[in-house]
Structure formats: C-alpha cells, structure tokens
Amino acid sequence: MLTLVNNNHTGIKYPIILIPGLGGSQAYCKPKDVGSSFAPFNLWINFFHMLLPNKVFDYFRLQHDPYTYESHDSNECDVTFPGWGDTWSVEYLSQHISFEYFGSLVSELMKDKFYVRNFTMRGAPYDFRKSPDDNKQFVMKFKHLVEETYTNGLDRPVVLLGHSLGSLYTLYFLKNQTKHWKQKYIKSFLSVSAPLGGTVNALMSVTSGK
C-alpha cells in the first residue's frame, strides 16, 4: 500500500486523504430523550453496546421520508461521525479497545516528515449508513477538503485512498467534478476492495444480523 501511495520516480511526496469503508469510522450518539447537556457517547465501536444489539439498532437506524426521499436519524439518537479532516477516528474504531483500521498505515506514513496528521494526511469520515447520493453534504465538504489539502501539500495534487464503500463515495464525488478540476487537484485514486458490482453478503449481514 505504501508503494502505491508513493509510486513515482521523482521522489516527490503527495498529500493523501483516507476515505473509510462501511463501519470504518467512529460514531457518537447523543440520546434525544435526555437533557441537551448529556455528553455524546461512543456508539461505534462500543463493546458494551455490542452486547445490546437491539439498542444499537434503535440508536443507529435511519428513518426514510417518502416525500423528500431523504433519510434522517431516528427519534432515539442524534448520530455524528467526528474527526472530519483528521485521521484519529479512522485509525482506531474504539477509544478503549484496539479495533485498528488505518492506524498502521498512518503510523508508517508519518515516518516521512512530509506527512502530518490533519495537514498533508487527512481523513474523511462520513455517515456510512447512507448511500453517496443520500449524503449530499459529503460532496461539498470533500471538495473543500481536497482543495485545502492541496494547498497544505505545497500545491501538489492529492492521492485519494478509498476502501470498500469509501471507494464508491470517492467515485461518486469524482464523477461530479469537472475534468479541469480533477487534473489540477487529484494525483490518483487508489481503490481498495471496492464493491463496484454490489455486495450481496453485506446486504445479508445488514438485514439478518449474521
């Protein structure tokens, strides 16, 4: 993977943005049935709540509006996905148990002084419960993140590394950008384990819990 990120003959390093896959970023819940002063708690991944799968489902589920065709949080919980632009919420998926995700990759990249967290090495956590076309804020936020990272990286184009569902999000984003914009800001798009033809197993897991 490191070879792919820095695969060039000039020795020039390029800034990178990590786009996680399904379940690949931390999620926090703020219950709606308590006072607003109640601090959000880590919902994904939280070992305690994994022992209460029905409660996790109540917190995590989306409600679909048949009139606007948009989805929103349930009446149980406001769910947020923190760490936009930084990498901490996609390096490890739990604060207390080592559910490592991009952690090793980030550590290896940081051995090169060019790569600095939240500067030339960014993360793009998102609401992985939604499809790309249902997450309209992502395109606008991600475009700004790419342009900001380009500037941070000495005006060098950005490497996009998408894993699984993150590859579909990245592809959806790129299809909505002009050729001129992509030629200026994007160095390459590395797609890892992208379900470009769909994923029946993931659908079965979501619907059955197995």
N, C-alpha and C positions, 0 to 999 in steps of 0.2 A: 504494500500500500504506500509506504513512504517513497518507494521508487517511482510509483505512478504520480504522486504529488509533485515530485521534483524531477520529473523525467525530461531534462533538457540538457543540451551540450554546452550551454554558455555558463552554467553555474549560477545563473540568476534565480533567486527565490521569488515565489509569487504568493501573495496573501491567499488565505483559504477560508471558506465558510463550510461548516458541517451542518447538514440537514438530516436530522434523525428519522428513523422509521417509525412504524406503528408501535406505540408504547415506549418510544425511545427518549422521552424527556420527563422530568419530574412534573407532577401535577399537584396543585394545592386546592383544598376545599375550604370555603367559608360557608358554614351552615346558615340557612336563611331563617331558621326557627329560633335563633338566639339573638342577643343584642349585637349591635354593629361593632362593639368593642371586642368581640370574640376574635382572637387571632386565627388566621387561616392555618390549617394543619396539612402536613404532607399526606396526600392520598395515594399517590402512585410514585414509587412503590413503597407501601407501608405494610410491614409484616403483620402487625396487629389487625389491620383491616382486611388482609387477605384471609384471615380466619373467619371473617364475617362477609362472605361473598354477596349475600343478598343486600347488605347495607352498602357495599361498594357499588353495586349495580344501581341502587337508588341514587347515590351521590353522582355517579358518572353518566347516567343515561341522559340522552338528549330528547327534547320534545320537538316534534315537527309541526310547523304551521302550514296547513294545506292551502292557505290563501296566498302567502308570500313565498312558499316553498323554501323557507329558511328554517334552520334549527336553532334551538337555544337551550340553556341549562334547565334542568328540572326545577321543581319547586323546593327541592331539598337543599340545594347547594349551588353556590357560585364557584365554578371551577376555573382556575387560572394556571397558566403554564409559564413560570417565571424564567428569568435569565436571558431575555432576548438580547442577542448580540454577544453575549458571553458564552463560555463553554461549560461552566460548572454544572448546569442542570442536565447536560447530555454526557458528561464524563462518567458520572455515577448516578444511578436512578433512585438511590436512597441515602438519607443522611446517616443512618445508623448501621445499615448492613451493606456490605460491599457488592452491590449489583453494578458491576462495572460495565460501561458501554464504550464510549470513546476515550476513556481515561488513558489507556496505554498509548494510543495514537497521539493524544495531546502531549503526553509526557515526552515521547520521542521527538516530536516536532520542536518542543521547547528547548531541546539541546542545541538547536540553532538559534542564535541571538536574534535573527530576523523575526522569529515567531513569538509574539507576545499575546497573551490572552486578552480578549476584548479590544484588540487593536488590529493586528495583522492575522490573527487566528480567531475566528468568530463562530458562534453557534446560532442556529435559527430554530429554537424550539417552537412548536405550534400545537394547535388543538387537533391531535391526531384522531379524534372521534369523527371529524368532519372530512368530507371529500374536498379536493382543492377548489372546485367551483362553488362550494358552500362556505368557504373561508376567504371571503373577499378582501379582508384586511391584510391577508398574508402578502398578496402581490405588491401592494403599495409599500408595506413595511420592508419587504425583502428587497425591493428595488433601491430603496434608500440605504439599506444595509450594504448592498453591493457597492454602491457609489461611495459610501463613506469608507468602506474597507479598501477600495481602490485608492482613495486619497491617502489613507493611513499607510498603504504599502508603496509609497513613493510613486504614485500614479502608474502602478503596474496592474495589469488585468488580474482578475480573481479566479481562483480554482474553486469550483463548486463540487463538493463531495456529498452525494445523496445516497442514503441507504434505504432500501425497501420502499416504503410509502414515501419517504423523503425524496426519492428519485422521481416519483410521479408528481409531487408538488413542484420540484425543480423544473421538470419538463413542461408542466402546465404554465409555470411562470415564464420560461424562455419562449414558449410559443406566443406569448402575449407581448413580446418586446420586438422592437424593430431590428433589422439586420445591422444598421449603423450602431445602435446602442450595444448590441452583443459583441460586435467587432472591437469596440472600444473597451468595454468593461469585463468581458469574460475571456479568460485564458483557456479554460477547458471545463468540461462537465464529466466527472467521474461517477458512474452509476454502479452501485454495488447491490446485487441481489434484488434488482427491480422487478416487481410483478407486472411486467408490461402486458402480459396476456391474461391478467387477472389471477386470483388466488383462491381457489375453492377451499383449501384447507383452512385459511384464515377465516373465511365466511362461516365454515362449520364450527370453528372454535368460538367465534363470537356468539353464534346462535345457540350452541349446545352447552358451552362452558367446558368442553373437553379439550 
